[in-house]
Amino acid sequence: MAGITRFEDIEAWKTARQLTNAVYDHTNQQGFSRDFGLPVNSPAVFLP
């Protein structure tokens, strides 16, 4: 039985990587980013 020697061997990581790439590809299209005005350069957390 082969063990996991690298995190890249984990199936969940591989699937998450594919999902991340698909989301990035779709949101990187000109129409999507223009229509939704994604705040790419703004911070994720608002600190008053």
C-alpha positions as CSV (number, residue, x, y, z in Angstrom):
1,M,0.0,0.0,0.0
2,A,1.5,3.3,-1.1
3,G,1.3,6.2,1.4
4,I,1.1,9.9,0.7
5,T,4.6,11.3,0.4
6,R,3.6,14.7,-1.0
7,F,0.4,16.8,-0.6
8,E,0.1,16.7,-4.4
9,D,-0.7,13.0,-4.1
10,I,-4.0,13.7,-2.2
11,E,-7.0,13.3,-4.5
12,A,-8.9,16.1,-2.8
13,W,-6.0,18.5,-3.4
14,K,-5.9,17.6,-7.1
15,T,-9.7,18.2,-7.4
16,A,-9.4,21.5,-5.6
17,R,-6.6,22.6,-7.9
18,Q,-8.7,21.8,-10.9
19,L,-11.7,23.7,-9.5
20,T,-9.5,26.7,-8.6
21,N,-8.1,26.8,-12.2
22,A,-11.6,26.5,-13.7
23,V,-12.9,29.4,-11.5
24,Y,-9.9,31.5,-12.3
25,D,-10.3,30.8,-16.1
26,H,-14.0,31.8,-16.0
27,T,-13.6,34.9,-13.8
28,N,-10.6,36.1,-15.8
29,Q,-12.8,36.6,-18.9
30,Q,-13.4,40.2,-19.8
31,G,-17.2,40.1,-19.7
32,F,-17.3,38.5,-16.2
33,S,-14.9,40.9,-14.5
34,R,-16.5,43.9,-16.2
35,D,-20.1,42.9,-15.3
36,F,-19.5,42.1,-11.7
37,G,-16.7,44.6,-10.9
38,L,-14.7,42.1,-8.9
39,P,-12.5,44.0,-6.4
40,V,-9.3,42.2,-7.2
41,N,-7.0,44.7,-5.6
42,S,-9.1,45.4,-2.5
43,P,-8.4,43.7,0.9
44,A,-10.5,40.7,1.8
45,V,-11.2,42.0,5.3
46,F,-12.3,45.5,6.2
47,L,-10.4,46.9,9.1
48,P,-11.9,50.1,10.5
